[in-house]
Amino acid sequence: MALFSLASCTKPQQGTYINIFKGEEFLNVDAAEHIEEYIVYSDYSRWKFVVTTGDGGSWVSVYPHDCEKDCKFKVKVFENTTGEEREAKIDFILLSGGNPIKTITIRQAK
């Protein structure tokens, strides 16, 4: 008589993890333009990036704008000519909406 586990036949639950390779959830850069590449491992089906800056500016961009499961993406921080330190957040949000599932905080020197 063969015994088997039904648990081994079930699909793993989706949407249980999102990990940034090297664990970089904070990025501190100087005033010069900076490009950082990230690798993300995830079992979430599809999610997007939403950038929010403390000053309402558009000095941070992310490409591509959304990802599916594991992906690579780049963050471009434009040169800081304001003479002030600044901060931005990149939230990872499911396309279906809701609260961020992960956030990267960027701080740029003056």
MODELLER restraints for C-alpha pairs under 7 A, 6 or more apart:
rsr = mdl.restraints
at = mdl.atoms
rsr.add(forms.Gaussian(group=physical.xy_distance, feature=features.Distance(at['CA:14:A'], at['CA:43:A']), mean=5.60, stdev=0.5))
rsr.add(forms.Gaussian(group=physical.xy_distance, feature=features.Distance(at['CA:14:A'], at['CA:44:A']), mean=5.80, stdev=0.5))
rsr.add(forms.Gaussian(group=physical.xy_distance, feature=features.Distance(at['CA:15:A'], at['CA:43:A']), mean=5.40, stdev=0.5))
rsr.add(forms.Gaussian(group=physical.xy_distance, feature=features.Distance(at['CA:15:A'], at['CA:44:A']), mean=4.19, stdev=0.5))
rsr.add(forms.Gaussian(group=physical.xy_distance, feature=features.Distance(at['CA:16:A'], at['CA:43:A']), mean=6.55, stdev=0.5))
rsr.add(forms.Gaussian(group=physical.xy_distance, feature=features.Distance(at['CA:17:A'], at['CA:42:A']), mean=5.54, stdev=0.5))
rsr.add(forms.Gaussian(group=physical.xy_distance, feature=features.Distance(at['CA:17:A'], at['CA:43:A']), mean=6.09, stdev=0.5))
rsr.add(forms.Gaussian(group=physical.xy_distance, feature=features.Distance(at['CA:18:A'], at['CA:40:A']), mean=6.84, stdev=0.5))
rsr.add(forms.Gaussian(group=physical.xy_distance, feature=features.Distance(at['CA:18:A'], at['CA:41:A']), mean=5.75, stdev=0.5))
rsr.add(forms.Gaussian(group=physical.xy_distance, feature=features.Distance(at['CA:18:A'], at['CA:42:A']), mean=4.25, stdev=0.5))
rsr.add(forms.Gaussian(group=physical.xy_distance, feature=features.Distance(at['CA:18:A'], at['CA:43:A']), mean=6.85, stdev=0.5))
rsr.add(forms.Gaussian(group=physical.xy_distance, feature=features.Distance(at['CA:19:A'], at['CA:40:A']), mean=5.59, stdev=0.5))
rsr.add(forms.Gaussian(group=physical.xy_distance, feature=features.Distance(at['CA:19:A'], at['CA:41:A']), mean=5.20, stdev=0.5))
rsr.add(forms.Gaussian(group=physical.xy_distance, feature=features.Distance(at['CA:19:A'], at['CA:42:A']), mean=6.27, stdev=0.5))
rsr.add(forms.Gaussian(group=physical.xy_distance, feature=features.Distance(at['CA:20:A'], at['CA:38:A']), mean=7.00, stdev=0.5))
rsr.add(forms.Gaussian(group=physical.xy_distance, feature=features.Distance(at['CA:20:A'], at['CA:39:A']), mean=6.02, stdev=0.5))
rsr.add(forms.Gaussian(group=physical.xy_distance, feature=features.Distance(at['CA:20:A'], at['CA:40:A']), mean=4.57, stdev=0.5))
rsr.add(forms.Gaussian(group=physical.xy_distance, feature=features.Distance(at['CA:20:A'], at['CA:41:A']), mean=6.50, stdev=0.5))
rsr.add(forms.Gaussian(group=physical.xy_distance, feature=features.Distance(at['CA:21:A'], at['CA:38:A']), mean=6.83, stdev=0.5))
rsr.add(forms.Gaussian(group=physical.xy_distance, feature=features.Distance(at['CA:21:A'], at['CA:39:A']), mean=5.33, stdev=0.5))
rsr.add(forms.Gaussian(group=physical.xy_distance, feature=features.Distance(at['CA:21:A'], at['CA:40:A']), mean=5.84, stdev=0.5))
rsr.add(forms.Gaussian(group=physical.xy_distance, feature=features.Distance(at['CA:25:A'], at['CA:103:A']), mean=6.65, stdev=0.5))
rsr.add(forms.Gaussian(group=physical.xy_distance, feature=features.Distance(at['CA:25:A'], at['CA:104:A']), mean=4.47, stdev=0.5))
rsr.add(forms.Gaussian(group=physical.xy_distance, feature=features.Distance(at['CA:25:A'], at['CA:105:A']), mean=6.24, stdev=0.5))
rsr.add(forms.Gaussian(group=physical.xy_distance, feature=features.Distance(at['CA:26:A'], at['CA:104:A']), mean=5.65, stdev=0.5))
rsr.add(forms.Gaussian(group=physical.xy_distance, feature=features.Distance(at['CA:26:A'], at['CA:105:A']), mean=4.87, stdev=0.5))
rsr.add(forms.Gaussian(group=physical.xy_distance, feature=features.Distance(at['CA:26:A'], at['CA:106:A']), mean=5.91, stdev=0.5))
rsr.add(forms.Gaussian(group=physical.xy_distance, feature=features.Distance(at['CA:27:A'], at['CA:105:A']), mean=6.24, stdev=0.5))
rsr.add(forms.Gaussian(group=physical.xy_distance, feature=features.Distance(at['CA:27:A'], at['CA:106:A']), mean=4.70, stdev=0.5))
rsr.add(forms.Gaussian(group=physical.xy_distance, feature=features.Distance(at['CA:27:A'], at['CA:107:A']), mean=6.24, stdev=0.5))
rsr.add(forms.Gaussian(group=physical.xy_distance, feature=features.Distance(at['CA:28:A'], at['CA:106:A']), mean=5.88, stdev=0.5))
rsr.add(forms.Gaussian(group=physical.xy_distance, feature=features.Distance(at['CA:28:A'], at['CA:107:A']), mean=4.83, stdev=0.5))
rsr.add(forms.Gaussian(group=physical.xy_distance, feature=features.Distance(at['CA:28:A'], at['CA:108:A']), mean=5.95, stdev=0.5))
rsr.add(forms.Gaussian(group=physical.xy_distance, feature=features.Distance(at['CA:29:A'], at['CA:107:A']), mean=6.33, stdev=0.5))
rsr.add(forms.Gaussian(group=physical.xy_distance, feature=features.Distance(at['CA:29:A'], at['CA:108:A']), mean=4.93, stdev=0.5))
rsr.add(forms.Gaussian(group=physical.xy_distance, feature=features.Distance(at['CA:29:A'], at['CA:109:A']), mean=6.37, stdev=0.5))
rsr.add(forms.Gaussian(group=physical.xy_distance, feature=features.Distance(at['CA:30:A'], at['CA:108:A']), mean=5.56, stdev=0.5))
rsr.add(forms.Gaussian(group=physical.xy_distance, feature=features.Distance(at['CA:30:A'], at['CA:109:A']), mean=4.76, stdev=0.5))
rsr.add(forms.Gaussian(group=physical.xy_distance, feature=features.Distance(at['CA:31:A'], at['CA:79:A']), mean=5.61, stdev=0.5))
rsr.add(forms.Gaussian(group=physical.xy_distance, feature=features.Distance(at['CA:31:A'], at['CA:80:A']), mean=4.80, stdev=0.5))
rsr.add(forms.Gaussian(group=physical.xy_distance, feature=features.Distance(at['CA:31:A'], at['CA:108:A']), mean=6.06, stdev=0.5))
rsr.add(forms.Gaussian(group=physical.xy_distance, feature=features.Distance(at['CA:31:A'], at['CA:109:A']), mean=5.11, stdev=0.5))
rsr.add(forms.Gaussian(group=physical.xy_distance, feature=features.Distance(at['CA:31:A'], at['CA:110:A']), mean=5.37, stdev=0.5))
rsr.add(forms.Gaussian(group=physical.xy_distance, feature=features.Distance(at['CA:32:A'], at['CA:79:A']), mean=4.64, stdev=0.5))
rsr.add(forms.Gaussian(group=physical.xy_distance, feature=features.Distance(at['CA:32:A'], at['CA:80:A']), mean=6.44, stdev=0.5))
rsr.add(forms.Gaussian(group=physical.xy_distance, feature=features.Distance(at['CA:33:A'], at['CA:77:A']), mean=5.60, stdev=0.5))
rsr.add(forms.Gaussian(group=physical.xy_distance, feature=features.Distance(at['CA:33:A'], at['CA:78:A']), mean=4.57, stdev=0.5))
rsr.add(forms.Gaussian(group=physical.xy_distance, feature=features.Distance(at['CA:33:A'], at['CA:79:A']), mean=4.21, stdev=0.5))
rsr.add(forms.Gaussian(group=physical.xy_distance, feature=features.Distance(at['CA:34:A'], at['CA:76:A']), mean=5.85, stdev=0.5))
rsr.add(forms.Gaussian(group=physical.xy_distance, feature=features.Distance(at['CA:34:A'], at['CA:77:A']), mean=5.09, stdev=0.5))
rsr.add(forms.Gaussian(group=physical.xy_distance, feature=features.Distance(at['CA:34:A'], at['CA:78:A']), mean=6.59, stdev=0.5))
rsr.add(forms.Gaussian(group=physical.xy_distance, feature=features.Distance(at['CA:35:A'], at['CA:74:A']), mean=6.75, stdev=0.5))
rsr.add(forms.Gaussian(group=physical.xy_distance, feature=features.Distance(at['CA:35:A'], at['CA:75:A']), mean=5.64, stdev=0.5))
rsr.add(forms.Gaussian(group=physical.xy_distance, feature=features.Distance(at['CA:35:A'], at['CA:76:A']), mean=4.48, stdev=0.5))
rsr.add(forms.Gaussian(group=physical.xy_distance, feature=features.Distance(at['CA:35:A'], at['CA:77:A']), mean=6.26, stdev=0.5))
rsr.add(forms.Gaussian(group=physical.xy_distance, feature=features.Distance(at['CA:36:A'], at['CA:74:A']), mean=5.62, stdev=0.5))
rsr.add(forms.Gaussian(group=physical.xy_distance, feature=features.Distance(at['CA:36:A'], at['CA:75:A']), mean=5.24, stdev=0.5))
rsr.add(forms.Gaussian(group=physical.xy_distance, feature=features.Distance(at['CA:36:A'], at['CA:76:A']), mean=6.59, stdev=0.5))
rsr.add(forms.Gaussian(group=physical.xy_distance, feature=features.Distance(at['CA:37:A'], at['CA:73:A']), mean=5.83, stdev=0.5))
rsr.add(forms.Gaussian(group=physical.xy_distance, feature=features.Distance(at['CA:37:A'], at['CA:74:A']), mean=4.39, stdev=0.5))
rsr.add(forms.Gaussian(group=physical.xy_distance, feature=features.Distance(at['CA:37:A'], at['CA:75:A']), mean=6.39, stdev=0.5))
rsr.add(forms.Gaussian(group=physical.xy_distance, feature=features.Distance(at['CA:38:A'], at['CA:72:A']), mean=5.62, stdev=0.5))
rsr.add(forms.Gaussian(group=physical.xy_distance, feature=features.Distance(at['CA:38:A'], at['CA:73:A']), mean=5.42, stdev=0.5))
rsr.add(forms.Gaussian(group=physical.xy_distance, feature=features.Distance(at['CA:38:A'], at['CA:74:A']), mean=6.14, stdev=0.5))
rsr.add(forms.Gaussian(group=physical.xy_distance, feature=features.Distance(at['CA:39:A'], at['CA:71:A']), mean=5.89, stdev=0.5))
rsr.add(forms.Gaussian(group=physical.xy_distance, feature=features.Distance(at['CA:39:A'], at['CA:72:A']), mean=4.48, stdev=0.5))
rsr.add(forms.Gaussian(group=physical.xy_distance, feature=features.Distance(at['CA:39:A'], at['CA:73:A']), mean=6.60, stdev=0.5))
rsr.add(forms.Gaussian(group=physical.xy_distance, feature=features.Distance(at['CA:40:A'], at['CA:70:A']), mean=5.46, stdev=0.5))
rsr.add(forms.Gaussian(group=physical.xy_distance, feature=features.Distance(at['CA:40:A'], at['CA:71:A']), mean=5.41, stdev=0.5))
rsr.add(forms.Gaussian(group=physical.xy_distance, feature=features.Distance(at['CA:40:A'], at['CA:72:A']), mean=6.28, stdev=0.5))
rsr.add(forms.Gaussian(group=physical.xy_distance, feature=features.Distance(at['CA:41:A'], at['CA:69:A']), mean=6.69, stdev=0.5))
rsr.add(forms.Gaussian(group=physical.xy_distance, feature=features.Distance(at['CA:41:A'], at['CA:70:A']), mean=4.40, stdev=0.5))
rsr.add(forms.Gaussian(group=physical.xy_distance, feature=features.Distance(at['CA:41:A'], at['CA:71:A']), mean=6.80, stdev=0.5))
rsr.add(forms.Gaussian(group=physical.xy_distance, feature=features.Distance(at['CA:42:A'], at['CA:69:A']), mean=4.88, stdev=0.5))
rsr.add(forms.Gaussian(group=physical.xy_distance, feature=features.Distance(at['CA:42:A'], at['CA:70:A']), mean=5.23, stdev=0.5))
rsr.add(forms.Gaussian(group=physical.xy_distance, feature=features.Distance(at['CA:43:A'], at['CA:69:A']), mean=5.20, stdev=0.5))
rsr.add(forms.Gaussian(group=physical.xy_distance, feature=features.Distance(at['CA:44:A'], at['CA:69:A']), mean=5.50, stdev=0.5))
rsr.add(forms.Gaussian(group=physical.xy_distance, feature=features.Distance(at['CA:45:A'], at['CA:68:A']), mean=5.56, stdev=0.5))
rsr.add(forms.Gaussian(group=physical.xy_distance, feature=features.Distance(at['CA:45:A'], at['CA:69:A']), mean=5.45, stdev=0.5))
rsr.add(forms.Gaussian(group=physical.xy_distance, feature=features.Distance(at['CA:46:A'], at['CA:67:A']), mean=5.80, stdev=0.5))
rsr.add(forms.Gaussian(group=physical.xy_distance, feature=features.Distance(at['CA:46:A'], at['CA:68:A']), mean=4.32, stdev=0.5))
rsr.add(forms.Gaussian(group=physical.xy_distance, feature=features.Distance(at['CA:46:A'], at['CA:69:A']), mean=6.32, stdev=0.5))
rsr.add(forms.Gaussian(group=physical.xy_distance, feature=features.Distance(at['CA:46:A'], at['CA:94:A']), mean=6.19, stdev=0.5))
rsr.add(forms.Gaussian(group=physical.xy_distance, feature=features.Distance(at['CA:46:A'], at['CA:95:A']), mean=6.21, stdev=0.5))
rsr.add(forms.Gaussian(group=physical.xy_distance, feature=features.Distance(at['CA:47:A'], at['CA:66:A']), mean=5.65, stdev=0.5))
rsr.add(forms.Gaussian(group=physical.xy_distance, feature=features.Distance(at['CA:47:A'], at['CA:67:A']), mean=5.55, stdev=0.5))
rsr.add(forms.Gaussian(group=physical.xy_distance, feature=features.Distance(at['CA:47:A'], at['CA:68:A']), mean=6.40, stdev=0.5))
rsr.add(forms.Gaussian(group=physical.xy_distance, feature=features.Distance(at['CA:47:A'], at['CA:92:A']), mean=6.44, stdev=0.5))
rsr.add(forms.Gaussian(group=physical.xy_distance, feature=features.Distance(at['CA:47:A'], at['CA:93:A']), mean=5.40, stdev=0.5))
rsr.add(forms.Gaussian(group=physical.xy_distance, feature=features.Distance(at['CA:47:A'], at['CA:94:A']), mean=4.10, stdev=0.5))
rsr.add(forms.Gaussian(group=physical.xy_distance, feature=features.Distance(at['CA:47:A'], at['CA:95:A']), mean=5.03, stdev=0.5))
rsr.add(forms.Gaussian(group=physical.xy_distance, feature=features.Distance(at['CA:48:A'], at['CA:65:A']), mean=5.91, stdev=0.5))
rsr.add(forms.Gaussian(group=physical.xy_distance, feature=features.Distance(at['CA:48:A'], at['CA:66:A']), mean=3.88, stdev=0.5))
rsr.add(forms.Gaussian(group=physical.xy_distance, feature=features.Distance(at['CA:48:A'], at['CA:67:A']), mean=6.15, stdev=0.5))
rsr.add(forms.Gaussian(group=physical.xy_distance, feature=features.Distance(at['CA:48:A'], at['CA:92:A']), mean=5.71, stdev=0.5))
rsr.add(forms.Gaussian(group=physical.xy_distance, feature=features.Distance(at['CA:48:A'], at['CA:93:A']), mean=5.37, stdev=0.5))
rsr.add(forms.Gaussian(group=physical.xy_distance, feature=features.Distance(at['CA:48:A'], at['CA:94:A']), mean=6.21, stdev=0.5))
rsr.add(forms.Gaussian(group=physical.xy_distance, feature=features.Distance(at['CA:48:A'], at['CA:95:A']), mean=6.21, stdev=0.5))
rsr.add(forms.Gaussian(group=physical.xy_distance, feature=features.Distance(at['CA:49:A'], at['CA:65:A']), mean=5.74, stdev=0.5))
rsr.add(forms.Gaussian(group=physical.xy_distance, feature=features.Distance(at['CA:49:A'], at['CA:66:A']), mean=5.90, stdev=0.5))
rsr.add(forms.Gaussian(group=physical.xy_distance, feature=features.Distance(at['CA:49:A'], at['CA:90:A']), mean=6.22, stdev=0.5))
rsr.add(forms.Gaussian(group=physical.xy_distance, feature=features.Distance(at['CA:49:A'], at['CA:91:A']), mean=5.61, stdev=0.5))
rsr.add(forms.Gaussian(group=physical.xy_distance, feature=features.Distance(at['CA:49:A'], at['CA:92:A']), mean=4.90, stdev=0.5))
rsr.add(forms.Gaussian(group=physical.xy_distance, feature=features.Distance(at['CA:49:A'], at['CA:93:A']), mean=6.33, stdev=0.5))
rsr.add(forms.Gaussian(group=physical.xy_distance, feature=features.Distance(at['CA:50:A'], at['CA:90:A']), mean=5.57, stdev=0.5))
rsr.add(forms.Gaussian(group=physical.xy_distance, feature=features.Distance(at['CA:50:A'], at['CA:91:A']), mean=5.12, stdev=0.5))
rsr.add(forms.Gaussian(group=physical.xy_distance, feature=features.Distance(at['CA:50:A'], at['CA:92:A']), mean=6.59, stdev=0.5))
rsr.add(forms.Gaussian(group=physical.xy_distance, feature=features.Distance(at['CA:51:A'], at['CA:88:A']), mean=6.99, stdev=0.5))
rsr.add(forms.Gaussian(group=physical.xy_distance, feature=features.Distance(at['CA:51:A'], at['CA:89:A']), mean=5.73, stdev=0.5))
rsr.add(forms.Gaussian(group=physical.xy_distance, feature=features.Distance(at['CA:51:A'], at['CA:90:A']), mean=4.54, stdev=0.5))
rsr.add(forms.Gaussian(group=physical.xy_distance, feature=features.Distance(at['CA:51:A'], at['CA:91:A']), mean=6.42, stdev=0.5))
rsr.add(forms.Gaussian(group=physical.xy_distance, feature=features.Distance(at['CA:52:A'], at['CA:88:A']), mean=5.56, stdev=0.5))
rsr.add(forms.Gaussian(group=physical.xy_distance, feature=features.Distance(at['CA:52:A'], at['CA:89:A']), mean=5.24, stdev=0.5))
rsr.add(forms.Gaussian(group=physical.xy_distance, feature=features.Distance(at['CA:52:A'], at['CA:90:A']), mean=6.50, stdev=0.5))
rsr.add(forms.Gaussian(group=physical.xy_distance, feature=features.Distance(at['CA:53:A'], at['CA:87:A']), mean=6.08, stdev=0.5))
rsr.add(forms.Gaussian(group=physical.xy_distance, feature=features.Distance(at['CA:53:A'], at['CA:88:A']), mean=4.10, stdev=0.5))
rsr.add(forms.Gaussian(group=physical.xy_distance, feature=features.Distance(at['CA:53:A'], at['CA:89:A']), mean=6.35, stdev=0.5))
rsr.add(forms.Gaussian(group=physical.xy_distance, feature=features.Distance(at['CA:54:A'], at['CA:86:A']), mean=6.79, stdev=0.5))
rsr.add(forms.Gaussian(group=physical.xy_distance, feature=features.Distance(at['CA:54:A'], at['CA:87:A']), mean=5.66, stdev=0.5))
rsr.add(forms.Gaussian(group=physical.xy_distance, feature=features.Distance(at['CA:54:A'], at['CA:88:A']), mean=5.89, stdev=0.5))
rsr.add(forms.Gaussian(group=physical.xy_distance, feature=features.Distance(at['CA:59:A'], at['CA:77:A']), mean=5.91, stdev=0.5))
rsr.add(forms.Gaussian(group=physical.xy_distance, feature=features.Distance(at['CA:59:A'], at['CA:78:A']), mean=5.16, stdev=0.5))
rsr.add(forms.Gaussian(group=physical.xy_distance, feature=features.Distance(at['CA:60:A'], at['CA:75:A']), mean=6.97, stdev=0.5))
rsr.add(forms.Gaussian(group=physical.xy_distance, feature=features.Distance(at['CA:60:A'], at['CA:76:A']), mean=5.63, stdev=0.5))
rsr.add(forms.Gaussian(group=physical.xy_distance, feature=features.Distance(at['CA:60:A'], at['CA:77:A']), mean=4.67, stdev=0.5))
rsr.add(forms.Gaussian(group=physical.xy_distance, feature=features.Distance(at['CA:60:A'], at['CA:78:A']), mean=6.33, stdev=0.5))
rsr.add(forms.Gaussian(group=physical.xy_distance, feature=features.Distance(at['CA:61:A'], at['CA:75:A']), mean=5.78, stdev=0.5))
rsr.add(forms.Gaussian(group=physical.xy_distance, feature=features.Distance(at['CA:61:A'], at['CA:76:A']), mean=5.21, stdev=0.5))
rsr.add(forms.Gaussian(group=physical.xy_distance, feature=features.Distance(at['CA:61:A'], at['CA:77:A']), mean=6.74, stdev=0.5))
rsr.add(forms.Gaussian(group=physical.xy_distance, feature=features.Distance(at['CA:62:A'], at['CA:74:A']), mean=5.70, stdev=0.5))
rsr.add(forms.Gaussian(group=physical.xy_distance, feature=features.Distance(at['CA:62:A'], at['CA:75:A']), mean=4.64, stdev=0.5))
rsr.add(forms.Gaussian(group=physical.xy_distance, feature=features.Distance(at['CA:62:A'], at['CA:76:A']), mean=6.40, stdev=0.5))
rsr.add(forms.Gaussian(group=physical.xy_distance, feature=features.Distance(at['CA:63:A'], at['CA:73:A']), mean=5.64, stdev=0.5))
rsr.add(forms.Gaussian(group=physical.xy_distance, feature=features.Distance(at['CA:63:A'], at['CA:74:A']), mean=5.37, stdev=0.5))
rsr.add(forms.Gaussian(group=physical.xy_distance, feature=features.Distance(at['CA:63:A'], at['CA:75:A']), mean=6.70, stdev=0.5))
rsr.add(forms.Gaussian(group=physical.xy_distance, feature=features.Distance(at['CA:64:A'], at['CA:73:A']), mean=6.00, stdev=0.5))
rsr.add(forms.Gaussian(group=physical.xy_distance, feature=features.Distance(at['CA:80:A'], at['CA:110:A']), mean=6.27, stdev=0.5))
rsr.add(forms.Gaussian(group=physical.xy_distance, feature=features.Distance(at['CA:83:A'], at['CA:110:A']), mean=4.92, stdev=0.5))
rsr.add(forms.Gaussian(group=physical.xy_distance, feature=features.Distance(at['CA:84:A'], at['CA:110:A']), mean=4.77, stdev=0.5))
rsr.add(forms.Gaussian(group=physical.xy_distance, feature=features.Distance(at['CA:85:A'], at['CA:108:A']), mean=5.72, stdev=0.5))
rsr.add(forms.Gaussian(group=physical.xy_distance, feature=features.Distance(at['CA:85:A'], at['CA:109:A']), mean=4.71, stdev=0.5))
rsr.add(forms.Gaussian(group=physical.xy_distance, feature=features.Distance(at['CA:85:A'], at['CA:110:A']), mean=4.63, stdev=0.5))
rsr.add(forms.Gaussian(group=physical.xy_distance, feature=features.Distance(at['CA:86:A'], at['CA:107:A']), mean=5.87, stdev=0.5))
rsr.add(forms.Gaussian(group=physical.xy_distance, feature=features.Distance(at['CA:86:A'], at['CA:108:A']), mean=5.35, stdev=0.5))
rsr.add(forms.Gaussian(group=physical.xy_distance, feature=features.Distance(at['CA:86:A'], at['CA:109:A']), mean=6.81, stdev=0.5))
rsr.add(forms.Gaussian(group=physical.xy_distance, feature=features.Distance(at['CA:87:A'], at['CA:106:A']), mean=5.53, stdev=0.5))
rsr.add(forms.Gaussian(group=physical.xy_distance, feature=features.Distance(at['CA:87:A'], at['CA:107:A']), mean=4.52, stdev=0.5))
rsr.add(forms.Gaussian(group=physical.xy_distance, feature=features.Distance(at['CA:87:A'], at['CA:108:A']), mean=6.30, stdev=0.5))
rsr.add(forms.Gaussian(group=physical.xy_distance, feature=features.Distance(at['CA:88:A'], at['CA:105:A']), mean=5.91, stdev=0.5))
rsr.add(forms.Gaussian(group=physical.xy_distance, feature=features.Distance(at['CA:88:A'], at['CA:106:A']), mean=5.12, stdev=0.5))
rsr.add(forms.Gaussian(group=physical.xy_distance, feature=features.Distance(at['CA:88:A'], at['CA:107:A']), mean=6.64, stdev=0.5))
rsr.add(forms.Gaussian(group=physical.xy_distance, feature=features.Distance(at['CA:89:A'], at['CA:103:A']), mean=6.55, stdev=0.5))
rsr.add(forms.Gaussian(group=physical.xy_distance, feature=features.Distance(at['CA:89:A'], at['CA:104:A']), mean=5.68, stdev=0.5))
rsr.add(forms.Gaussian(group=physical.xy_distance, feature=features.Distance(at['CA:89:A'], at['CA:105:A']), mean=4.56, stdev=0.5))
rsr.add(forms.Gaussian(group=physical.xy_distance, feature=features.Distance(at['CA:89:A'], at['CA:106:A']), mean=6.13, stdev=0.5))
rsr.add(forms.Gaussian(group=physical.xy_distance, feature=features.Distance(at['CA:90:A'], at['CA:103:A']), mean=5.51, stdev=0.5))
rsr.add(forms.Gaussian(group=physical.xy_distance, feature=features.Distance(at['CA:90:A'], at['CA:104:A']), mean=5.09, stdev=0.5))
rsr.add(forms.Gaussian(group=physical.xy_distance, feature=features.Distance(at['CA:90:A'], at['CA:105:A']), mean=6.45, stdev=0.5))
rsr.add(forms.Gaussian(group=physical.xy_distance, feature=features.Distance(at['CA:91:A'], at['CA:100:A']), mean=5.52, stdev=0.5))
rsr.add(forms.Gaussian(group=physical.xy_distance, feature=features.Distance(at['CA:91:A'], at['CA:102:A']), mean=5.99, stdev=0.5))
rsr.add(forms.Gaussian(group=physical.xy_distance, feature=features.Distance(at['CA:91:A'], at['CA:103:A']), mean=4.48, stdev=0.5))
rsr.add(forms.Gaussian(group=physical.xy_distance, feature=features.Distance(at['CA:91:A'], at['CA:104:A']), mean=6.61, stdev=0.5))
rsr.add(forms.Gaussian(group=physical.xy_distance, feature=features.Distance(at['CA:92:A'], at['CA:100:A']), mean=5.32, stdev=0.5))
rsr.add(forms.Gaussian(group=physical.xy_distance, feature=features.Distance(at['CA:92:A'], at['CA:101:A']), mean=5.65, stdev=0.5))
rsr.add(forms.Gaussian(group=physical.xy_distance, feature=features.Distance(at['CA:92:A'], at['CA:102:A']), mean=5.21, stdev=0.5))
rsr.add(forms.Gaussian(group=physical.xy_distance, feature=features.Distance(at['CA:92:A'], at['CA:103:A']), mean=6.10, stdev=0.5))
rsr.add(forms.Gaussian(group=physical.xy_distance, feature=features.Distance(at['CA:93:A'], at['CA:99:A']), mean=6.52, stdev=0.5))
rsr.add(forms.Gaussian(group=physical.xy_distance, feature=features.Distance(at['CA:93:A'], at['CA:100:A']), mean=4.73, stdev=0.5))
rsr.add(forms.Gaussian(group=physical.xy_distance, feature=features.Distance(at['CA:93:A'], at['CA:101:A']), mean=5.98, stdev=0.5))
